[in-house]
Amino acid sequence: MPVLELCCPDCGHEFRSLVMEGAKVPTVWVCSVCGSRRAHPQRTVEVTDHPWSGGQSCRCCG
Ligand SMILES: [Zn+2]
């Protein structure tokens, strides 16, 4: 699924936002840190797995 990488020019905060398939991409992004509405997408990355669900391979025994 596509994930938008966003950057806030006011405070430099970078964050990601999931883009639902078929859903409209918002034109205004609000920075969760400083509240600026000038945050904008840097690029779109394709995430095939959930990075927050934990890795499937373990470093200690993989
Ligand atoms: Zn900000």
PDB file of the backbone (N, CA, C, O) and the ligand in Angstrom, with CONECT records:
HET     ZN  A 101       1
ATOM      1  N   MET A   1       0.843  -1.193   0.000  1.00  0.00           N
ATOM      2  CA  MET A   1       0.000   0.000   0.000  1.00  0.00           C
ATOM      3  C   MET A   1       0.878   1.242   0.000  1.00  0.00           C
ATOM      4  O   MET A   1       1.971   1.243   0.565  1.00  0.00           O
ATOM      5  N   PRO A   2       0.393   2.288  -0.632  1.00  0.00           N
ATOM      6  CA  PRO A   2       1.221   3.504  -0.703  1.00  0.00           C
ATOM      7  C   PRO A   2       1.208   4.287   0.591  1.00  0.00           C
ATOM      8  O   PRO A   2       0.176   4.419   1.248  1.00  0.00           O
ATOM      9  N   VAL A   3       2.347   4.793   0.939  1.00  0.00           N
ATOM     10  CA  VAL A   3       2.482   5.635   2.122  1.00  0.00           C
ATOM     11  C   VAL A   3       3.139   6.948   1.705  1.00  0.00           C
ATOM     12  O   VAL A   3       4.185   6.957   1.057  1.00  0.00           O
ATOM     13  N   LEU A   4       2.517   8.033   2.083  1.00  0.00           N
ATOM     14  CA  LEU A   4       3.075   9.348   1.772  1.00  0.00           C
ATOM     15  C   LEU A   4       4.079   9.753   2.832  1.00  0.00           C
ATOM     16  O   LEU A   4       3.800   9.675   4.028  1.00  0.00           O
ATOM     17  N   GLU A   5       5.236  10.181   2.394  1.00  0.00           N
ATOM     18  CA  GLU A   5       6.203  10.760   3.317  1.00  0.00           C
ATOM     19  C   GLU A   5       6.056  12.268   3.257  1.00  0.00           C
ATOM     20  O   GLU A   5       6.224  12.891   2.209  1.00  0.00           O
ATOM     21  N   LEU A   6       5.735  12.840   4.416  1.00  0.00           N
ATOM     22  CA  LEU A   6       5.491  14.279   4.467  1.00  0.00           C
ATOM     23  C   LEU A   6       6.548  14.986   5.282  1.00  0.00           C
ATOM     24  O   LEU A   6       7.153  14.408   6.186  1.00  0.00           O
ATOM     25  N   CYS A   7       6.761  16.243   4.948  1.00  0.00           N
ATOM     26  CA  CYS A   7       7.756  17.040   5.655  1.00  0.00           C
ATOM     27  C   CYS A   7       7.159  18.407   5.959  1.00  0.00           C
ATOM     28  O   CYS A   7       6.505  19.018   5.114  1.00  0.00           O
ATOM     29  N   CYS A   8       7.395  18.876   7.178  1.00  0.00           N
ATOM     30  CA  CYS A   8       6.929  20.196   7.567  1.00  0.00           C
ATOM     31  C   CYS A   8       8.081  21.190   7.416  1.00  0.00           C
ATOM     32  O   CYS A   8       9.121  21.028   8.054  1.00  0.00           O
ATOM     33  N   PRO A   9       7.911  22.202   6.590  1.00  0.00           N
ATOM     34  CA  PRO A   9       9.000  23.169   6.371  1.00  0.00           C
ATOM     35  C   PRO A   9       9.212  24.088   7.556  1.00  0.00           C
ATOM     36  O   PRO A   9      10.253  24.738   7.656  1.00  0.00           O
ATOM     37  N   ASP A  10       8.243  24.153   8.458  1.00  0.00           N
ATOM     38  CA  ASP A  10       8.343  25.098   9.573  1.00  0.00           C
ATOM     39  C   ASP A  10       9.157  24.545  10.729  1.00  0.00           C
ATOM     40  O   ASP A  10       9.894  25.284  11.382  1.00  0.00           O
ATOM     41  N   CYS A  11       9.028  23.255  10.985  1.00  0.00           N
ATOM     42  CA  CYS A  11       9.765  22.687  12.108  1.00  0.00           C
ATOM     43  C   CYS A  11      10.635  21.505  11.692  1.00  0.00           C
ATOM     44  O   CYS A  11      11.399  20.978  12.500  1.00  0.00           O
ATOM     45  N   GLY A  12      10.521  21.093  10.441  1.00  0.00           N
ATOM     46  CA  GLY A  12      11.374  20.021   9.950  1.00  0.00           C
ATOM     47  C   GLY A  12      10.878  18.636  10.306  1.00  0.00           C
ATOM     48  O   GLY A  12      11.555  17.638  10.055  1.00  0.00           O
ATOM     49  N   HIS A  13       9.696  18.578  10.891  1.00  0.00           N
ATOM     50  CA  HIS A  13       9.155  17.285  11.283  1.00  0.00           C
ATOM     51  C   HIS A  13       8.800  16.467  10.048  1.00  0.00           C
ATOM     52  O   HIS A  13       8.184  16.967   9.106  1.00  0.00           O
ATOM     53  N   GLU A  14       9.201  15.203  10.072  1.00  0.00           N
ATOM     54  CA  GLU A  14       8.859  14.308   8.980  1.00  0.00           C
ATOM     55  C   GLU A  14       7.943  13.234   9.505  1.00  0.00           C
ATOM     56  O   GLU A  14       8.168  12.671  10.577  1.00  0.00           O
ATOM     57  N   PHE A  15       6.923  12.959   8.752  1.00  0.00           N
ATOM     58  CA  PHE A  15       5.989  11.937   9.193  1.00  0.00           C
ATOM     59  C   PHE A  15       5.406  11.235   7.978  1.00  0.00           C
ATOM     60  O   PHE A  15       5.564  11.673   6.839  1.00  0.00           O
ATOM     61  N   ARG A  16       4.742  10.156   8.253  1.00  0.00           N
ATOM     62  CA  ARG A  16       4.171   9.355   7.181  1.00  0.00           C
ATOM     63  C   ARG A  16       2.674   9.269   7.351  1.00  0.00           C
ATOM     64  O   ARG A  16       2.149   9.304   8.464  1.00  0.00           O
ATOM     65  N   SER A  17       2.007   9.156   6.237  1.00  0.00           N
ATOM     66  CA  SER A  17       0.570   9.016   6.285  1.00  0.00           C
ATOM     67  C   SER A  17       0.140   7.963   5.280  1.00  0.00           C
ATOM     68  O   SER A  17       0.570   7.953   4.126  1.00  0.00           O
ATOM     69  N   LEU A  18      -0.698   7.102   5.746  1.00  0.00           N
ATOM     70  CA  LEU A  18      -1.195   6.035   4.901  1.00  0.00           C
ATOM     71  C   LEU A  18      -2.217   6.597   3.920  1.00  0.00           C
ATOM     72  O   LEU A  18      -3.055   7.422   4.285  1.00  0.00           O
ATOM     73  N   VAL A  19      -2.139   6.149   2.694  1.00  0.00           N
ATOM     74  CA  VAL A  19      -3.112   6.576   1.696  1.00  0.00           C
ATOM     75  C   VAL A  19      -3.987   5.380   1.337  1.00  0.00           C
ATOM     76  O   VAL A  19      -3.525   4.388   0.772  1.00  0.00           O
ATOM     77  N   MET A  20      -5.244   5.505   1.677  1.00  0.00           N
ATOM     78  CA  MET A  20      -6.163   4.420   1.377  1.00  0.00           C
ATOM     79  C   MET A  20      -6.410   4.349  -0.126  1.00  0.00           C
ATOM     80  O   MET A  20      -6.559   5.367  -0.802  1.00  0.00           O
ATOM     81  N   GLU A  21      -6.449   3.151  -0.613  1.00  0.00           N
ATOM     82  CA  GLU A  21      -6.668   2.987  -2.046  1.00  0.00           C
ATOM     83  C   GLU A  21      -8.051   3.478  -2.418  1.00  0.00           C
ATOM     84  O   GLU A  21      -9.045   3.116  -1.789  1.00  0.00           O
ATOM     85  N   GLY A  22      -8.102   4.304  -3.445  1.00  0.00           N
ATOM     86  CA  GLY A  22      -9.372   4.832  -3.892  1.00  0.00           C
ATOM     87  C   GLY A  22      -9.809   6.074  -3.150  1.00  0.00           C
ATOM     88  O   GLY A  22     -10.785   6.719  -3.531  1.00  0.00           O
ATOM     89  N   ALA A  23      -9.090   6.414  -2.089  1.00  0.00           N
ATOM     90  CA  ALA A  23      -9.453   7.598  -1.325  1.00  0.00           C
ATOM     91  C   ALA A  23      -8.737   8.815  -1.890  1.00  0.00           C
ATOM     92  O   ALA A  23      -7.660   8.704  -2.476  1.00  0.00           O
ATOM     93  N   LYS A  24      -9.347   9.964  -1.707  1.00  0.00           N
ATOM     94  CA  LYS A  24      -8.732  11.194  -2.180  1.00  0.00           C
ATOM     95  C   LYS A  24      -7.578  11.584  -1.276  1.00  0.00           C
ATOM     96  O   LYS A  24      -7.670  11.503  -0.051  1.00  0.00           O
ATOM     97  N   VAL A  25      -6.509  12.002  -1.893  1.00  0.00           N
ATOM     98  CA  VAL A  25      -5.370  12.465  -1.115  1.00  0.00           C
ATOM     99  C   VAL A  25      -5.634  13.897  -0.668  1.00  0.00           C
ATOM    100  O   VAL A  25      -5.928  14.753  -1.502  1.00  0.00           O
ATOM    101  N   PRO A  26      -5.538  14.173   0.615  1.00  0.00           N
ATOM    102  CA  PRO A  26      -5.770  15.534   1.098  1.00  0.00           C
ATOM    103  C   PRO A  26      -4.790  16.518   0.470  1.00  0.00           C
ATOM    104  O   PRO A  26      -3.639  16.183   0.188  1.00  0.00           O
ATOM    105  N   THR A  27      -5.269  17.732   0.259  1.00  0.00           N
ATOM    106  CA  THR A  27      -4.392  18.753  -0.313  1.00  0.00           C
ATOM    107  C   THR A  27      -3.697  19.560   0.764  1.00  0.00           C
ATOM    108  O   THR A  27      -2.672  20.196   0.520  1.00  0.00           O
ATOM    109  N   VAL A  28      -4.266  19.526   1.960  1.00  0.00           N
ATOM    110  CA  VAL A  28      -3.662  20.259   3.071  1.00  0.00           C
ATOM    111  C   VAL A  28      -3.288  19.266   4.160  1.00  0.00           C
ATOM    112  O   VAL A  28      -4.109  18.465   4.606  1.00  0.00           O
ATOM    113  N   TRP A  29      -2.045  19.337   4.571  1.00  0.00           N
ATOM    114  CA  TRP A  29      -1.573  18.453   5.632  1.00  0.00           C
ATOM    115  C   TRP A  29      -1.198  19.306   6.839  1.00  0.00           C
ATOM    116  O   TRP A  29      -0.540  20.340   6.717  1.00  0.00           O
ATOM    117  N   VAL A  30      -1.628  18.850   7.981  1.00  0.00           N
ATOM    118  CA  VAL A  30      -1.329  19.584   9.202  1.00  0.00           C
ATOM    119  C   VAL A  30      -0.221  18.859   9.959  1.00  0.00           C
ATOM    120  O   VAL A  30      -0.302  17.660  10.222  1.00  0.00           O
ATOM    121  N   CYS A  31       0.801  19.611  10.294  1.00  0.00           N
ATOM    122  CA  CYS A  31       1.910  19.048  11.054  1.00  0.00           C
ATOM    123  C   CYS A  31       1.443  18.778  12.479  1.00  0.00           C
ATOM    124  O   CYS A  31       0.848  19.636  13.131  1.00  0.00           O
ATOM    125  N   SER A  32       1.724  17.577  12.939  1.00  0.00           N
ATOM    126  CA  SER A  32       1.261  17.204  14.276  1.00  0.00           C
ATOM    127  C   SER A  32       2.137  17.805  15.368  1.00  0.00           C
ATOM    128  O   SER A  32       1.770  17.775  16.542  1.00  0.00           O
ATOM    129  N   VAL A  33       3.270  18.339  14.999  1.00  0.00           N
ATOM    130  CA  VAL A  33       4.180  18.894  15.996  1.00  0.00           C
ATOM    131  C   VAL A  33       3.925  20.383  16.219  1.00  0.00           C
ATOM    132  O   VAL A  33       3.735  20.820  17.354  1.00  0.00           O
ATOM    133  N   CYS A  34       3.919  21.163  15.133  1.00  0.00           N
ATOM    134  CA  CYS A  34       3.785  22.614  15.287  1.00  0.00           C
ATOM    135  C   CYS A  34       2.440  23.119  14.777  1.00  0.00           C
ATOM    136  O   CYS A  34       2.123  24.297  14.944  1.00  0.00           O
ATOM    137  N   GLY A  35       1.657  22.263  14.170  1.00  0.00           N
ATOM    138  CA  GLY A  35       0.337  22.668  13.720  1.00  0.00           C
ATOM    139  C   GLY A  35       0.335  23.422  12.405  1.00  0.00           C
ATOM    140  O   GLY A  35      -0.701  23.928  11.972  1.00  0.00           O
ATOM    141  N   SER A  36       1.487  23.495  11.776  1.00  0.00           N
ATOM    142  CA  SER A  36       1.559  24.190  10.494  1.00  0.00           C
ATOM    143  C   SER A  36       0.757  23.450   9.433  1.00  0.00           C
ATOM    144  O   SER A  36       0.707  22.220   9.419  1.00  0.00           O
ATOM    145  N   ARG A  37       0.142  24.204   8.561  1.00  0.00           N
ATOM    146  CA  ARG A  37      -0.628  23.593   7.479  1.00  0.00           C
ATOM    147  C   ARG A  37       0.159  23.597   6.177  1.00  0.00           C
ATOM    148  O   ARG A  37      -0.408  23.434   5.096  1.00  0.00           O
ATOM    149  N   ARG A  38       1.455  23.782   6.289  1.00  0.00           N
ATOM    150  CA  ARG A  38       2.279  23.839   5.079  1.00  0.00           C
ATOM    151  C   ARG A  38       3.043  22.544   4.830  1.00  0.00           C
ATOM    152  O   ARG A  38       3.858  22.452   3.912  1.00  0.00           O
ATOM    153  N   ALA A  39       2.769  21.562   5.654  1.00  0.00           N
ATOM    154  CA  ALA A  39       3.420  20.279   5.417  1.00  0.00           C
ATOM    155  C   ALA A  39       3.030  19.756   4.032  1.00  0.00           C
ATOM    156  O   ALA A  39       1.900  19.921   3.574  1.00  0.00           O
ATOM    157  N   HIS A  40       3.981  19.140   3.404  1.00  0.00           N
ATOM    158  CA  HIS A  40       3.701  18.682   2.042  1.00  0.00           C
ATOM    159  C   HIS A  40       4.377  17.331   1.802  1.00  0.00           C
ATOM    160  O   HIS A  40       5.373  17.002   2.447  1.00  0.00           O
ATOM    161  N   PRO A  41       3.832  16.567   0.883  1.00  0.00           N
ATOM    162  CA  PRO A  41       4.401  15.253   0.592  1.00  0.00           C
ATOM    163  C   PRO A  41       5.772  15.365  -0.055  1.00  0.00           C
ATOM    164  O   PRO A  41       5.979  16.162  -0.970  1.00  0.00           O
ATOM    165  N   GLN A  42       6.679  14.576   0.420  1.00  0.00           N
ATOM    166  CA  GLN A  42       7.997  14.492  -0.190  1.00  0.00           C
ATOM    167  C   GLN A  42       7.980  13.485  -1.322  1.00  0.00           C
ATOM    168  O   GLN A  42       8.400  13.761  -2.445  1.00  0.00           O
ATOM    169  N   ARG A  43       7.495  12.342  -0.994  1.00  0.00           N
ATOM    170  CA  ARG A  43       7.421  11.286  -1.991  1.00  0.00           C
ATOM    171  C   ARG A  43       6.472  10.222  -1.491  1.00  0.00           C
ATOM    172  O   ARG A  43       6.027  10.240  -0.343  1.00  0.00           O
ATOM    173  N   THR A  44       6.178   9.312  -2.366  1.00  0.00           N
ATOM    174  CA  THR A  44       5.317   8.201  -2.008  1.00  0.00           C
ATOM    175  C   THR A  44       6.140   6.926  -1.998  1.00  0.00           C
ATOM    176  O   THR A  44       6.859   6.620  -2.949  1.00  0.00           O
ATOM    177  N   VAL A  45       6.023   6.207  -0.928  1.00  0.00           N
ATOM    178  CA  VAL A  45       6.747   4.956  -0.841  1.00  0.00           C
ATOM    179  C   VAL A  45       5.745   3.810  -0.789  1.00  0.00           C
ATOM    180  O   VAL A  45       4.657   3.925  -0.225  1.00  0.00           O
ATOM    181  N   GLU A  46       6.143   2.728  -1.384  1.00  0.00           N
ATOM    182  CA  GLU A  46       5.276   1.560  -1.403  1.00  0.00           C
ATOM    183  C   GLU A  46       5.677   0.638  -0.266  1.00  0.00           C
ATOM    184  O   GLU A  46       6.805   0.148  -0.213  1.00  0.00           O
ATOM    185  N   VAL A  47       4.754   0.411   0.630  1.00  0.00           N
ATOM    186  CA  VAL A  47       5.029  -0.456   1.774  1.00  0.00           C
ATOM    187  C   VAL A  47       4.251  -1.749   1.580  1.00  0.00           C
ATOM    188  O   VAL A  47       3.021  -1.753   1.525  1.00  0.00           O
ATOM    189  N   THR A  48       4.975  -2.816   1.479  1.00  0.00           N
ATOM    190  CA  THR A  48       4.314  -4.092   1.237  1.00  0.00           C
ATOM    191  C   THR A  48       4.037  -4.827   2.529  1.00  0.00           C
ATOM    192  O   THR A  48       3.187  -5.716   2.583  1.00  0.00           O
ATOM    193  N   ASP A  49       4.759  -4.450   3.568  1.00  0.00           N
ATOM    194  CA  ASP A  49       4.547  -5.093   4.846  1.00  0.00           C
ATOM    195  C   ASP A  49       4.352  -4.015   5.901  1.00  0.00           C
ATOM    196  O   ASP A  49       4.731  -2.863   5.691  1.00  0.00           O
ATOM    197  N   HIS A  50       3.789  -4.368   6.984  1.00  0.00           N
ATOM    198  CA  HIS A  50       3.600  -3.397   8.051  1.00  0.00           C
ATOM    199  C   HIS A  50       4.893  -3.243   8.838  1.00  0.00           C
ATOM    200  O   HIS A  50       5.290  -4.159   9.557  1.00  0.00           O
ATOM    201  N   PRO A  51       5.544  -2.114   8.713  1.00  0.00           N
ATOM    202  CA  PRO A  51       6.820  -1.937   9.417  1.00  0.00           C
ATOM    203  C   PRO A  51       6.649  -1.891  10.925  1.00  0.00           C
ATOM    204  O   PRO A  51       7.601  -2.094  11.677  1.00  0.00           O
ATOM    205  N   TRP A  52       5.432  -1.624  11.354  1.00  0.00           N
ATOM    206  CA  TRP A  52       5.201  -1.489  12.785  1.00  0.00           C
ATOM    207  C   TRP A  52       4.764  -2.818  13.417  1.00  0.00           C
ATOM    208  O   TRP A  52       4.545  -2.894  14.625  1.00  0.00           O
ATOM    209  N   SER A  53       4.642  -3.848  12.598  1.00  0.00           N
ATOM    210  CA  SER A  53       4.179  -5.117  13.138  1.00  0.00           C
ATOM    211  C   SER A  53       5.349  -5.990  13.586  1.00  0.00           C
ATOM    212  O   SER A  53       5.160  -7.131  14.008  1.00  0.00           O
ATOM    213  N   GLY A  54       6.536  -5.451  13.490  1.00  0.00           N
ATOM    214  CA  GLY A  54       7.689  -6.227  13.899  1.00  0.00           C
ATOM    215  C   GLY A  54       8.273  -6.990  12.721  1.00  0.00           C
ATOM    216  O   GLY A  54       7.544  -7.448  11.840  1.00  0.00           O
ATOM    217  N   GLY A  55       9.568  -7.119  12.714  1.00  0.00           N
ATOM    218  CA  GLY A  55      10.217  -7.799  11.600  1.00  0.00           C
ATOM    219  C   GLY A  55       9.964  -9.284  11.634  1.00  0.00           C
ATOM    220  O   GLY A  55       9.763  -9.882  12.691  1.00  0.00           O
ATOM    221  N   GLN A  56       9.979  -9.860  10.455  1.00  0.00           N
ATOM    222  CA  GLN A  56       9.790 -11.303  10.394  1.00  0.00           C
ATOM    223  C   GLN A  56      11.091 -12.048  10.613  1.00  0.00           C
ATOM    224  O   GLN A  56      11.093 -13.235  10.942  1.00  0.00           O
ATOM    225  N   SER A  57      12.206 -11.340  10.427  1.00  0.00           N
ATOM    226  CA  SER A  57      13.493 -11.980  10.669  1.00  0.00           C
ATOM    227  C   SER A  57      14.138 -11.338  11.894  1.00  0.00           C
ATOM    228  O   SER A  57      14.105 -10.121  12.075  1.00  0.00           O
ATOM    229  N   CYS A  58      14.700 -12.156  12.693  1.00  0.00           N
ATOM    230  CA  CYS A  58      15.265 -11.692  13.948  1.00  0.00           C
ATOM    231  C   CYS A  58      16.781 -11.625  13.846  1.00  0.00           C
ATOM    232  O   CYS A  58      17.409 -12.527  13.290  1.00  0.00           O
ATOM    233  N   ARG A  59      17.365 -10.575  14.373  1.00  0.00           N
ATOM    234  CA  ARG A  59      18.791 -10.381  14.214  1.00  0.00           C
ATOM    235  C   ARG A  59      19.614 -11.333  15.069  1.00  0.00           C
ATOM    236  O   ARG A  59      20.737 -11.685  14.709  1.00  0.00           O
ATOM    237  N   CYS A  60      19.066 -11.743  16.182  1.00  0.00           N
ATOM    238  CA  CYS A  60      19.875 -12.559  17.088  1.00  0.00           C
ATOM    239  C   CYS A  60      19.974 -13.999  16.631  1.00  0.00           C
ATOM    240  O   CYS A  60      20.945 -14.685  16.949  1.00  0.00           O
ATOM    241  N   CYS A  61      18.980 -14.467  15.889  1.00  0.00           N
ATOM    242  CA  CYS A  61      19.040 -15.873  15.490  1.00  0.00           C
ATOM    243  C   CYS A  61      18.878 -16.028  13.984  1.00  0.00           C
ATOM    244  O   CYS A  61      18.890 -17.145  13.468  1.00  0.00           O
ATOM    245  N   GLY A  62      18.724 -14.885  13.263  1.00  0.00           N
ATOM    246  CA  GLY A  62      18.565 -14.999  11.828  1.00  0.00           C
ATOM    247  C   GLY A  62      19.928 -15.041  11.190  1.00  0.00           C
ATOM    248  O   GLY A  62      20.034 -15.137   9.967  1.00  0.00           O
TER     249      GLY A  62
HETATM  250 ZN    ZN A 101       5.832  21.396  11.852  1.00  0.00          ZN2+
END
